[in-house]
Amino acid sequence: MQNPDYSRLIDAATWDFIRRSEASYPPDTASLSIADQRAIYDALCSAFHQGYPPGITAHDRSFGGVPCRLYPGSGGTVVYFHGGGFVVGGLHSHDDICAELCARTGLTVVSVDYRLCPEHPHPAAYLDAVAATRAIAAECPAPLLLAGDSAGGNLAAAVAQAIGRKGALGISGMVLIYPGLGGDKDAGSYLTHAHAPMLTRDDVLFYGSIRHGDSPIPPPDPTFAPLSDGDFAGLPPTLAIAAECDPLADDATAYADRLTAAGTPARAITEPGLVHGYLRARSTVPRAAASFDRITRTLSAMAKGTWPEPEDTP
């Protein structure tokens, strides 16, 4: 298999983002202790934190017994699940991203601080995501939208498949951002982009293994790998976004295809030349800025019940 030519696929602005990221978060970080991984990830998040847009506030509170951060808005609520391989991240890691989502859409945003591995292996994060979503649905403005990046995209899809079919709980849309959904690790983008900048296939395998702790690899389980579900009917309209230079890229397309085949409005978009974690580049990389615009535009349209629209096509 021919290796991708990342010097051609990735533009100069994105390479600047990659180098800046690796200055805080070296490529071999997954081989370090969990404590060191978290400290390094926290430093990365701090280095890229952009502050809050004018007028945006937030406060911490619990929903369903799960710590959360609420960014008040109106017209609906986005439940956001952060990325981090189920190992790192929290309310701090995507704080400015959630604040900007609130500012751009005007919607209430609730970030969910689910439990992390290895202290809390699967299904802890999934159970927290479900419990928080149920409580948020009961207390926050409808409609409810689910969103998440990477591991958080996995949780958003798992929650929708468990409790969000046919408009249950007012869940009206979902945006998955470079999600890991349990695709075939020995095929497609997992091999083509096995050595991509920012995330490698080995990283994916490590984080997958640590998620189930000392237990054997689980049998097909939609709460762990949403693509393993046998039923994709009745799910909310979904936009699944992949970064082209990412071993996870094919998961977004595969998921949208399953939903479309089951009669659910769904679209997959592969953002050209982008890498895993590009949300942090939304103010410095034009391609990432355009993708973030797509994300916020889609969430706004979903809240109004007007997605998909012709201009939402890739």
SENU-386152 format. One line per field, with one value per residue (C-alpha): residue in one letter; residue number from 1; x, y, z negated. Coordinates in steps of 0.25 Angstrom, whole numbers, padded with zeros to 4 digits. Each point is the difference from the previous one (the first is absolute). Example, Ala and Ser with C-alpha at 12.3 -4.5 7.8 and 13.67 -1.06 7.14 Angstrom:
REM residues 2
type c(A / S) .
seq c(1 / 2) .
x c(0049 / 0006) .
y c(-0018 / 0014) .
z c(-0031 / 0002) .
//
This chain:
REM residues 314
type c(M / Q / N / P / D / Y / S / R / L / I / D / A / A / T / W / D / F / I / R / R / S / E / A / S / Y / P / P / D / T / A / S / L / S / I / A / D / Q / R / A / I / Y / D / A / L / C / S / A / F / H / Q / G / Y / P / P / G / I / T / A / H / D / R / S / F / G / G / V / P / C / R / L / Y / P / G / S / G / G / T / V / V / Y / F / H / G / G / G / F / V / V / G / G / L / H / S / H / D / D / I / C / A / E / L / C / A / R / T / G / L / T / V / V / S / V / D / Y / R / L / C / P / E / H / P / H / P / A / A / Y / L / D / A / V / A / A / T / R / A / I / A / A / E / C / P / A / P / L / L / L / A / G / D / S / A / G / G / N / L / A / A / A / V / A / Q / A / I / G / R / K / G / A / L / G / I / S / G / M / V / L / I / Y / P / G / L / G / G / D / K / D / A / G / S / Y / L / T / H / A / H / A / P / M / L / T / R / D / D / V / L / F / Y / G / S / I / R / H / G / D / S / P / I / P / P / P / D / P / T / F / A / P / L / S / D / G / D / F / A / G / L / P / P / T / L / A / I / A / A / E / C / D / P / L / A / D / D / A / T / A / Y / A / D / R / L / T / A / A / G / T / P / A / R / A / I / T / E / P / G / L / V / H / G / Y / L / R / A / R / S / T / V / P / R / A / A / A / S / F / D / R / I / T / R / T / L / S / A / M / A / K / G / T / W / P / E / P / E / D / T / P) .
seq c(1 / 2 / 3 / 4 / 5 / 6 / 7 / 8 / 9 / 10 / 11 / 12 / 13 / 14 / 15 / 16 / 17 / 18 / 19 / 20 / 21 / 22 / 23 / 24 / 25 / 26 / 27 / 28 / 29 / 30 / 31 / 32 / 33 / 34 / 35 / 36 / 37 / 38 / 39 / 40 / 41 / 42 / 43 / 44 / 45 / 46 / 47 / 48 / 49 / 50 / 51 / 52 / 53 / 54 / 55 / 56 / 57 / 58 / 59 / 60 / 61 / 62 / 63 / 64 / 65 / 66 / 67 / 68 / 69 / 70 / 71 / 72 / 73 / 74 / 75 / 76 / 77 / 78 / 79 / 80 / 81 / 82 / 83 / 84 / 85 / 86 / 87 / 88 / 89 / 90 / 91 / 92 / 93 / 94 / 95 / 96 / 97 / 98 / 99 / 100 / 101 / 102 / 103 / 104 / 105 / 106 / 107 / 108 / 109 / 110 / 111 / 112 / 113 / 114 / 115 / 116 / 117 / 118 / 119 / 120 / 121 / 122 / 123 / 124 / 125 / 126 / 127 / 128 / 129 / 130 / 131 / 132 / 133 / 134 / 135 / 136 / 137 / 138 / 139 / 140 / 141 / 142 / 143 / 144 / 145 / 146 / 147 / 148 / 149 / 150 / 151 / 152 / 153 / 154 / 155 / 156 / 157 / 158 / 159 / 160 / 161 / 162 / 163 / 164 / 165 / 166 / 167 / 168 / 169 / 170 / 171 / 172 / 173 / 174 / 175 / 176 / 177 / 178 / 179 / 180 / 181 / 182 / 183 / 184 / 185 / 186 / 187 / 188 / 189 / 190 / 191 / 192 / 193 / 194 / 195 / 196 / 197 / 198 / 199 / 200 / 201 / 202 / 203 / 204 / 205 / 206 / 207 / 208 / 209 / 210 / 211 / 212 / 213 / 214 / 215 / 216 / 217 / 218 / 219 / 220 / 221 / 222 / 223 / 224 / 225 / 226 / 227 / 228 / 229 / 230 / 231 / 232 / 233 / 234 / 235 / 236 / 237 / 238 / 239 / 240 / 241 / 242 / 243 / 244 / 245 / 246 / 247 / 248 / 249 / 250 / 251 / 252 / 253 / 254 / 255 / 256 / 257 / 258 / 259 / 260 / 261 / 262 / 263 / 264 / 265 / 266 / 267 / 268 / 269 / 270 / 271 / 272 / 273 / 274 / 275 / 276 / 277 / 278 / 279 / 280 / 281 / 282 / 283 / 284 / 285 / 286 / 287 / 288 / 289 / 290 / 291 / 292 / 293 / 294 / 295 / 296 / 297 / 298 / 299 / 300 / 301 / 302 / 303 / 304 / 305 / 306 / 307 / 308 / 309 / 310 / 311 / 312 / 313 / 314) .
x c(0000 / 0005 / 0003 / -0008 / 0008 / -0003 / 0009 / -0010 / -0013 / 0003 / 0001 / 0010 / -0010 / -0003 / 0014 / 0002 / -0011 / 0006 / 0014 / -0006 / -0009 / 0012 / 0008 / -0010 / -0004 / 0011 / -0004 / 0005 / -0009 / -0009 / 0012 / 0001 / -0007 / -0014 / 0003 / 0011 / -0010 / -0010 / 0010 / 0005 / -0014 / -0004 / 0012 / -0004 / -0014 / 0005 / 0009 / -0011 / -0011 / -0006 / -0009 / -0014 / -0007 / -0007 / -0012 / 0002 / 0000 / 0000 / -0002 / 0002 / -0011 / -0005 / -0009 / -0005 / 0012 / 0010 / 0009 / -0003 / 0002 / -0012 / 0002 / -0014 / -0007 / -0014 / -0007 / 0005 / 0011 / 0013 / 0005 / 0015 / 0009 / 0015 / 0011 / 0012 / 0000 / -0008 / 0013 / 0002 / -0008 / -0012 / -0007 / 0013 / 0004 / -0011 / -0004 / 0003 / -0006 / -0013 / 0000 / 0002 / -0011 / -0009 / 0003 / -0001 / -0013 / -0007 / -0004 / 0003 / 0012 / 0002 / 0014 / 0000 / 0011 / -0001 / 0009 / 0013 / 0008 / 0008 / -0006 / -0014 / -0001 / -0011 / -0012 / 0003 / 0001 / -0012 / -0009 / 0004 / -0003 / -0014 / -0003 / 0004 / -0007 / -0013 / 0001 / 0004 / -0012 / -0009 / 0005 / 0006 / -0007 / -0004 / 0003 / 0012 / 0012 / 0012 / 0014 / 0014 / 0014 / 0008 / -0004 / -0011 / -0006 / 0000 / -0008 / -0010 / -0003 / -0001 / -0009 / -0009 / -0001 / -0004 / -0010 / -0001 / -0008 / -0013 / 0002 / 0001 / 0004 / -0002 / 0013 / -0001 / 0014 / 0015 / 0013 / 0012 / 0014 / 0011 / -0007 / 0006 / -0012 / 0006 / 0004 / 0009 / 0014 / 0006 / -0006 / -0002 / 0004 / 0006 / 0010 / 0002 / 0002 / 0006 / 0011 / -0007 / 0004 / -0008 / -0005 / 0005 / -0006 / 0008 / -0006 / -0014 / 0003 / 0006 / -0011 / -0010 / 0007 / 0001 / -0015 / -0004 / 0010 / 0004 / -0012 / 0001 / -0003 / -0016 / -0009 / -0007 / -0006 / -0006 / 0002 / 0015 / 0001 / -0013 / 0003 / -0002 / -0015 / -0010 / -0010 / 0002 / -0015 / -0007 / 0013 / 0001 / 0005 / 0015 / 0012 / 0013 / 0013 / 0013 / 0014 / 0007 / 0013 / -0005 / -0001 / -0014 / -0005 / -0008 / -0008 / -0008 / -0003 / -0004 / -0009 / -0007 / -0002 / -0007 / -0009 / -0004 / -0003 / -0009 / -0008 / 0007 / 0004 / 0015 / 0013 / 0014 / 0011 / 0015 / 0007 / 0012 / 0014 / -0005 / 0006 / -0006 / -0003 / -0001 / -0011 / 0012 / 0004 / -0013 / 0005 / 0014 / -0003 / -0009 / -0005 / -0003 / -0007 / -0009 / -0003 / -0003 / -0010 / -0006 / -0002 / -0006 / -0009 / -0005 / -0003 / -0008 / -0008 / -0002 / -0006 / -0010 / -0003 / 0005 / 0012 / 0004 / -0001 / 0006 / 0012 / 0004 / 0005 / 0015) .
y c(0000 / 0013 / 0010 / 0013 / 0012 / 0009 / 0011 / 0002 / -0003 / 0009 / 0014 / 0010 / 0005 / -0014 / -0004 / 0012 / -0004 / -0015 / 0006 / 0009 / -0012 / -0009 / 0010 / -0002 / -0015 / -0008 / -0012 / -0010 / 0005 / -0013 / -0008 / 0008 / -0002 / 0005 / 0011 / 0005 / -0001 / 0008 / 0011 / 0001 / 0001 / 0010 / 0008 / -0001 / 0005 / 0012 / 0003 / 0001 / 0006 / 0012 / 0005 / 0003 / 0008 / 0013 / -0002 / -0015 / -0005 / -0014 / -0007 / -0014 / -0009 / -0014 / -0007 / -0014 / -0001 / 0003 / 0013 / 0009 / 0015 / 0008 / 0011 / 0007 / 0003 / -0001 / -0007 / -0014 / -0008 / -0006 / -0012 / 0000 / -0012 / 0003 / -0008 / -0006 / -0015 / -0002 / 0002 / 0015 / 0013 / 0006 / 0013 / 0008 / -0007 / 0005 / 0012 / 0010 / -0008 / -0002 / 0015 / 0003 / -0010 / 0007 / 0014 / -0004 / -0008 / 0008 / -0014 / -0005 / -0009 / -0010 / -0007 / -0014 / -0004 / -0015 / -0009 / -0004 / -0013 / -0007 / 0003 / -0002 / -0010 / -0001 / 0001 / 0011 / 0012 / -0005 / -0001 / 0014 / 0005 / -0007 / 0005 / 0014 / 0001 / -0005 / 0011 / 0011 / -0003 / 0001 / 0014 / 0007 / 0007 / -0010 / -0004 / -0008 / -0002 / -0010 / 0004 / -0005 / -0002 / -0013 / -0008 / 0010 / -0003 / -0015 / 0004 / 0009 / -0011 / -0011 / 0009 / 0003 / -0015 / -0003 / 0011 / 0009 / -0007 / 0006 / 0013 / -0006 / 0011 / 0010 / -0004 / 0007 / -0001 / -0005 / 0005 / -0009 / 0006 / -0010 / -0011 / -0013 / -0010 / -0014 / -0001 / -0011 / 0002 / -0008 / 0007 / 0013 / 0013 / -0008 / -0005 / 0011 / 0010 / -0009 / 0010 / 0013 / 0013 / 0002 / -0014 / -0014 / -0013 / -0005 / 0012 / -0005 / -0014 / 0004 / 0009 / -0011 / -0011 / 0009 / 0003 / -0014 / -0002 / -0014 / -0006 / -0007 / 0008 / 0000 / -0006 / 0009 / 0011 / 0012 / 0007 / -0002 / 0000 / 0007 / -0005 / -0014 / 0002 / -0008 / 0011 / 0014 / 0004 / 0012 / 0007 / 0015 / 0008 / -0001 / 0007 / -0009 / 0008 / -0007 / 0006 / -0005 / -0003 / -0009 / -0015 / 0002 / 0007 / -0012 / -0001 / 0013 / -0005 / -0014 / 0006 / 0009 / -0011 / -0009 / 0011 / 0004 / -0015 / 0000 / 0012 / 0011 / 0013 / -0001 / 0006 / -0003 / 0010 / -0002 / 0013 / 0000 / 0001 / 0001 / -0008 / -0006 / 0011 / 0011 / 0007 / 0007 / 0006 / 0007 / 0014 / -0003 / -0010 / 0005 / -0015 / -0002 / 0013 / -0004 / -0013 / 0007 / 0009 / -0012 / -0006 / 0012 / 0002 / -0014 / 0001 / 0013 / -0007 / -0012 / 0008 / 0006 / -0013 / 0005 / -0009 / -0006 / 0011 / 0001 / 0009 / -0011 / -0009 / -0003) .
z c(0000 / 0004 / -0011 / 0000 / 0005 / -0012 / 0005 / 0011 / -0007 / -0012 / 0002 / -0007 / -0010 / -0004 / -0001 / -0009 / -0009 / -0001 / -0004 / -0010 / -0006 / 0000 / -0008 / -0011 / 0003 / 0006 / 0009 / -0010 / -0011 / 0000 / -0005 / -0012 / -0014 / -0001 / -0009 / 0009 / 0012 / -0007 / -0005 / 0015 / 0005 / -0010 / 0005 / 0014 / -0003 / -0008 / 0012 / 0009 / -0009 / 0007 / -0011 / 0001 / 0010 / -0005 / -0008 / -0002 / -0014 / -0006 / -0014 / -0005 / -0005 / 0000 / 0010 / -0004 / -0010 / 0011 / -0001 / 0011 / 0005 / 0005 / 0010 / 0000 / 0013 / 0006 / 0011 / -0004 / -0006 / 0005 / -0009 / 0003 / -0003 / 0001 / 0006 / -0006 / 0002 / -0012 / -0008 / 0000 / 0000 / -0007 / -0002 / 0002 / 0012 / 0010 / -0009 / 0011 / 0011 / -0007 / -0003 / 0014 / 0004 / -0009 / 0006 / 0014 / -0001 / -0012 / -0005 / -0014 / -0001 / -0011 / 0000 / -0007 / -0009 / 0001 / -0008 / 0007 / 0002 / -0006 / -0013 / 0006 / 0011 / 0010 / -0002 / -0010 / 0010 / 0008 / -0013 / -0004 / 0014 / 0000 / -0014 / 0003 / 0013 / -0007 / -0011 / 0010 / 0008 / -0012 / -0004 / 0012 / 0012 / 0011 / 0011 / -0005 / 0009 / -0002 / 0004 / -0003 / 0006 / 0001 / -0013 / -0002 / 0014 / -0005 / -0012 / 0007 / 0010 / -0011 / -0007 / 0012 / 0003 / -0014 / -0004 / 0012 / 0010 / 0007 / -0007 / -0014 / -0011 / 0011 / 0006 / 0014 / 0006 / -0002 / 0005 / -0001 / 0002 / 0004 / -0008 / -0004 / 0002 / 0000 / 0015 / 0005 / -0005 / 0011 / 0012 / 0007 / -0007 / -0012 / 0009 / 0010 / -0011 / -0010 / -0002 / 0001 / -0007 / -0014 / -0001 / 0005 / 0001 / -0012 / -0008 / 0004 / -0004 / -0014 / -0003 / 0004 / -0009 / -0012 / 0001 / -0003 / -0011 / -0004 / 0006 / 0014 / 0012 / 0000 / 0010 / 0010 / -0010 / 0005 / -0013 / 0003 / 0015 / 0006 / 0014 / -0006 / -0002 / 0009 / 0000 / 0005 / 0002 / -0007 / -0004 / 0001 / 0012 / 0000 / 0006 / -0002 / 0003 / 0002 / 0002 / 0012 / -0006 / -0012 / -0002 / -0005 / 0013 / 0006 / -0013 / 0003 / 0015 / -0005 / -0011 / 0010 / 0010 / -0011 / -0004 / 0014 / 0004 / -0012 / 0005 / -0010 / 0006 / -0001 / 0007 / -0001 / 0003 / 0001 / -0002 / 0010 / -0006 / -0015 / -0011 / -0013 / -0011 / 0010 / -0008 / -0007 / 0013 / 0003 / -0001 / 0007 / 0011 / 0011 / 0003 / -0015 / -0001 / 0012 / -0007 / -0013 / 0007 / 0006 / -0014 / -0006 / 0013 / -0001 / -0015 / 0002 / 0012 / -0008 / -0012 / 0010 / 0007 / 0013 / 0002 / 0010 / 0010 / 0014 / -0005 / -0010 / 0011 / 0000) .
//
